[in-house]
Amino acid sequence: MEEKKILGEVRRYYVVYLPDSELTVSIPAEGDTGLRACADDGSVEEALAVLRDEVSEMPPNWNHRLKHNQGKIKSGEIHQVAEVVRNLSRFNSANGLSTGERTMLMKARQILASEVALVRDVEVAEAEKLLDDALKDGAGGDGK
């Protein structure tokens, strides 16, 4: 938290650093910020467990899958973002993804890796390796 004078008014701001994009964002502390608290280690462990789980059912049509997964990402819940990463990663291995789904998978991985890096106090590259290892464990260790 820090106080800043903007347009002649002193207000308190949450200062949030986003490691994946090396961006610092200031968010007004008064009122509803729309932010959720950062995950804790237990939530990260649950998200990694989700990556190891079996794929959950997704709509067969790519544009319905896209909307379905967008809803999960917009929820902001780390375990739902992990479901998107797991499902699209496995679907990609078996069937390939549309361009929109590939972009969504990259964004979901970025969100998940960034939060894991923040909670575990590791570099994003190390967090990405944790995600990859969990996905491989869930695929029977053969990467498929």
Residue pairs with C-beta under 8 A, 6 or more apart in sequence:
1 12
1 13
1 14
1 15
1 29
2 12
2 13
2 15
2 26
3 10
3 11
3 12
3 13
4 10
4 11
4 13
4 26
11 28
11 29
11 30
12 28
12 29
12 30
13 26
13 27
13 28
13 29
14 26
14 27
14 28
14 29
14 33
14 35
15 24
15 25
15 26
16 24
16 25
16 26
16 27
16 35
17 23
17 24
17 25
18 24
18 25
18 114
19 114
19 117
19 118
19 123
19 124
20 110
20 113
20 114
20 117
20 124
27 33
27 35
36 76
38 115
38 118
38 119
39 47
39 78
39 115
39 119
40 119
41 119
41 120
43 78
43 79
43 119
44 78
44 115
44 116
44 119
44 120
46 78
46 79
47 78
47 79
47 81
47 82
47 112
47 116
48 82
48 116
48 130
48 131
48 134
49 134
50 79
50 82
50 83
50 86
51 82
51 85
51 86
51 131
51 134
51 135
51 137
51 138
52 134
52 135
52 137
52 138
53 86
53 138
54 138
55 86
55 87
55 90
55 91
56 83
56 87
58 65
58 68
58 69
58 87
58 91
59 65
59 68
62 97
62 98
62 100
62 101
63 100
65 91
65 101
66 98
66 100
66 101
66 104
69 84
69 87
69 88
69 101
69 104
69 108
70 104
72 80
72 81
72 83
72 84
73 80
73 81
73 84
73 104
73 107
73 108
73 111
78 112
78 115
81 108
81 111
81 112
81 115
82 112
84 104
84 105
84 108
85 105
85 108
85 109
85 112
85 131
85 135
86 135
86 138
88 97
88 101
88 104
88 105
88 108
89 105
89 135
90 135
90 139
91 97
91 101
92 101
92 102
92 105
93 139
93 143
93 144
94 144
97 105
109 128
109 131
112 131
113 124
113 127
113 128
113 131
114 124
114 127
116 122
116 127
116 130
116 131
117 123
117 124
117 126
117 127
120 126
120 127
120 130
122 130
136 142
136 143
